[in-house]
């Protein structure tokens, strides 16, 4: 096989790599702006790193194929470089990145949870690409590699909702079956960004008149100052 060299294909591949990089940066930036529903937003945020990983993998294969056809010099160099990077990445970087994908896919662990690892106890503040951010009791932030979490036992503190619940009453028109009304209110509360997705709201019928229902609604949130927002939203949407 005669070796060939083409600078044009190099510029083409570099430009394509830049576009792919910018595409995912834009997607990551736009997700919170476009997707308002907390559950859907968290789903996309958890899976975007996995999609990006496989996109770069496919891009690397496509790049190598193009170089092998039109620029064998760079194909040989790229193969050596990719092999070297792959060896070091698996040992240093990818183990945390892949472990992060696994941890993020575990929907039982969410931001706001209190967890205990082998060395730290704190509240989950952020999921990064390679690390988990915990806020300790002294308010310091510590970043723990995902591989450390995956390879060690993790204790999740079960929250007691007796002190973090908020109850209010609402009077609504008797224009639908009570079960349908309760289900509609529950769905509206769950989809609010201020509500806990792991704790379903409790709704009870406490009074019934000829044209109205009076309901008692108990909601749960990570922060107590969010309760008035939940109450206002539900009353604006369903109250008389």
C-alpha positions, 0 to 999 in steps of 0.5 A: 500500500502506497502512503498518501498525505492530504492536508484537506482531510485533516482540516475537515476532520478538525472542523467536524470535531469542533462542531461535535464538541460545540453541539453537545455544549449547546445541548447541555446548556439548552436542556434547563432552558427548553425542558421545564419539567423536572423529571424529564430534565433529569432524564436527559441530563443523566443520559447526555454524557452516555450519548456524547461518549458513544458519539465520540466513539463513532466519530473516532471510528469514522475519522480513522476510516477517512484517514486510512483511505486518504491519509495513511500517515495520519492514520498510523499516527492516530492509531498509535495515539488512540491506543496510548490514550485508550490505555491511560484513559481506561486507567485514569479517566474512563473508569470514573466517567463510566462509573458516573454513567452507572451511578447517574442511572440509579434513580434511587440516588438524587440531588438532595439525598444524604449519603455516607461513603467510606470517608464522608457524609454529606448532601448530594449537591451536583453530579459532574462528569467524573465526580459527585459533589457532597456538601459536608456538615461544615458546609465544605464541598468535597468531590468524590470520584464515581469509581470510589462510590461504585467500588465501596459501600454507600449508605443512603439516609432515609429521610423523615418527612414528618418534619418536612411536610406542609399541609394546606386546604383547597376548595374546588368545583364539583365538576369532575369525579373526585378521583379524577380531580385528586389524580390531576392535582397529584400530577401537577404537584409531582411535575413542579420543580419544587416538589420531591419526586421521591415522595407522592403528595397526600390528598384527602377529601375533608368536606363535600357540599352540593357544588364544591369539594374541600381537600386537604393536601400534604406536599413535600419539598427539599426546602421549606421556602418552596411550600408557598410556591407549590400552594400558590400554583395549585390554588391558582390552577384548581381553586375557586 
